[in-house]
């Protein structure tokens, strides 16, 4: 297992390197506690802290971007995308400004602070905005590479980052923006996931299925825009069955993105594993809330087995696309 640091720590380290090499880079913070005096030494006026004022934070970032700077905004995911949604939409996205938004404490990773800090709608909101690059790295190396990648693109970007380090299985697959990582090969079913816990669970589930003689292709589809439709279509055609896994509400996130592509280009069965519609336990640690939401390696295994049961797909074909709701919803 790897991941001795969190995705947000990997982001911070890479951002400081970028800031030292590029005078246009500005670090903006909303009282996240990520930046100490030592880490911002040398940045001078290129480090700005607005405090708990996310709408103001986005407005300031938009102004800096319109003036030729490259602002990286750091705040909790739910506050970046729900509290400041209007500013992200109008000030940043509609003008195509190069603001990079790092949403930390994503999904249920701030569960100890209660449902006000859950971020289960952020991907749906960001996917609805024009020109927004969206990346959900699954491990620290991917987070660092994603930070470097969005530095060089036009227009706005959203990086979805976990709060704490997540033990992550060893892999030689390298992150490339807009290109899915194949973590396991297989021709019976495909598991598509994004984010640290879902991808780690997907790899565990693939290993369990392999022990049962089931080949589960496993894709880390870390970039929701630009979306690697080719990898999804190939998986749909070659395996005929897809299970999606995400730490997000069932609507508007990875599962819907996969279902949209499959419905248009390669109809097959899609089973979505995502946060159940009912509210999980309001306060708890990350692992407890994931289990309460129905997101687990066991749920992935069960979904794959169900799609493979005799009679589910006759003669290896799927006459139509059927996107099923999350397990247990």
Secondary structure in CASP SS format (residue, H / E / C, confidence):
PFRMAT SS
TARGET T0000
AUTHOR 0000-0000-0000
METHOD secondary structure of the structure
MODEL  1
X C 1.00
X E 1.00
X C 1.00
X C 1.00
X C 1.00
X C 1.00
X H 1.00
X H 1.00
X H 1.00
X H 1.00
X H 1.00
X H 1.00
X H 1.00
X H 1.00
X H 1.00
X H 1.00
X H 1.00
X H 1.00
X H 1.00
X H 1.00
X H 1.00
X C 1.00
X C 1.00
X C 1.00
X E 1.00
X E 1.00
X E 1.00
X E 1.00
X E 1.00
X C 1.00
X C 1.00
X C 1.00
X C 1.00
X C 1.00
X C 1.00
X C 1.00
X C 1.00
X C 1.00
X C 1.00
X C 1.00
X C 1.00
X C 1.00
X C 1.00
X H 1.00
X H 1.00
X H 1.00
X E 1.00
X E 1.00
X E 1.00
X C 1.00
X C 1.00
X C 1.00
X C 1.00
X H 1.00
X H 1.00
X H 1.00
X H 1.00
X H 1.00
X H 1.00
X H 1.00
X H 1.00
X H 1.00
X H 1.00
X H 1.00
X H 1.00
X H 1.00
X C 1.00
X C 1.00
X C 1.00
X E 1.00
X E 1.00
X E 1.00
X E 1.00
X E 1.00
X E 1.00
X E 1.00
X H 1.00
X H 1.00
X H 1.00
X H 1.00
X H 1.00
X H 1.00
X H 1.00
X C 1.00
X H 1.00
X H 1.00
X H 1.00
X H 1.00
X H 1.00
X H 1.00
X H 1.00
X H 1.00
X H 1.00
X H 1.00
X H 1.00
X C 1.00
X C 1.00
X C 1.00
X C 1.00
X E 1.00
X E 1.00
X E 1.00
X E 1.00
X E 1.00
X C 1.00
X C 1.00
X E 1.00
X C 1.00
X C 1.00
X C 1.00
X H 1.00
X H 1.00
X H 1.00
X C 1.00
X H 1.00
X H 1.00
X H 1.00
X C 1.00
X E 1.00
X C 1.00
X C 1.00
X H 1.00
X H 1.00
X H 1.00
X H 1.00
X H 1.00
X H 1.00
X C 1.00
X C 1.00
X C 1.00
X C 1.00
X C 1.00
X E 1.00
X E 1.00
X E 1.00
X C 1.00
X C 1.00
X C 1.00
X C 1.00
X H 1.00
X H 1.00
X H 1.00
X H 1.00
X H 1.00
X H 1.00
X H 1.00
X H 1.00
X H 1.00
X H 1.00
X H 1.00
X H 1.00
X C 1.00
X C 1.00
X C 1.00
X C 1.00
X C 1.00
X E 1.00
X E 1.00
X E 1.00
X E 1.00
X C 1.00
X C 1.00
X C 1.00
X C 1.00
X C 1.00
X C 1.00
X C 1.00
X E 1.00
X C 1.00
X C 1.00
X C 1.00
X C 1.00
X C 1.00
X C 1.00
X C 1.00
X E 1.00
X C 1.00
X C 1.00
X E 1.00
X C 1.00
X E 1.00
X E 1.00
X E 1.00
X E 1.00
X C 1.00
X C 1.00
X C 1.00
X C 1.00
X E 1.00
X E 1.00
X E 1.00
X E 1.00
X E 1.00
X C 1.00
X C 1.00
X H 1.00
X H 1.00
X H 1.00
X H 1.00
X H 1.00
X H 1.00
X H 1.00
X H 1.00
X H 1.00
X H 1.00
X H 1.00
X H 1.00
X H 1.00
X H 1.00
X H 1.00
X H 1.00
X C 1.00
X C 1.00
X C 1.00
X C 1.00
X E 1.00
X E 1.00
X E 1.00
X E 1.00
X E 1.00
X C 1.00
X C 1.00
X E 1.00
X E 1.00
X E 1.00
X C 1.00
X C 1.00
X C 1.00
X H 1.00
X H 1.00
X H 1.00
X H 1.00
X H 1.00
X H 1.00
X H 1.00
X H 1.00
X H 1.00
X H 1.00
X H 1.00
X C 1.00
X E 1.00
X E 1.00
X E 1.00
X E 1.00
X E 1.00
X E 1.00
X E 1.00
X E 1.00
X E 1.00
X C 1.00
X C 1.00
X C 1.00
X C 1.00
X H 1.00
X H 1.00
X H 1.00
X H 1.00
X H 1.00
X H 1.00
X H 1.00
X H 1.00
X H 1.00
X H 1.00
X H 1.00
X H 1.00
X C 1.00
X C 1.00
X C 1.00
X E 1.00
X E 1.00
X E 1.00
X E 1.00
X E 1.00
X E 1.00
X E 1.00
X C 1.00
X C 1.00
X C 1.00
X C 1.00
X C 1.00
X C 1.00
X C 1.00
X C 1.00
X C 1.00
X C 1.00
X H 1.00
X H 1.00
X H 1.00
X H 1.00
X H 1.00
X H 1.00
X H 1.00
X H 1.00
X C 1.00
X C 1.00
X C 1.00
X H 1.00
X H 1.00
X H 1.00
X H 1.00
X H 1.00
X H 1.00
X H 1.00
X H 1.00
X H 1.00
X H 1.00
X H 1.00
X H 1.00
X C 1.00
X C 1.00
X C 1.00
X C 1.00
X C 1.00
X H 1.00
X H 1.00
X H 1.00
X C 1.00
X C 1.00
X C 1.00
X C 1.00
X C 1.00
X E 1.00
X E 1.00
X E 1.00
X C 1.00
X C 1.00
X C 1.00
X C 1.00
X C 1.00
END
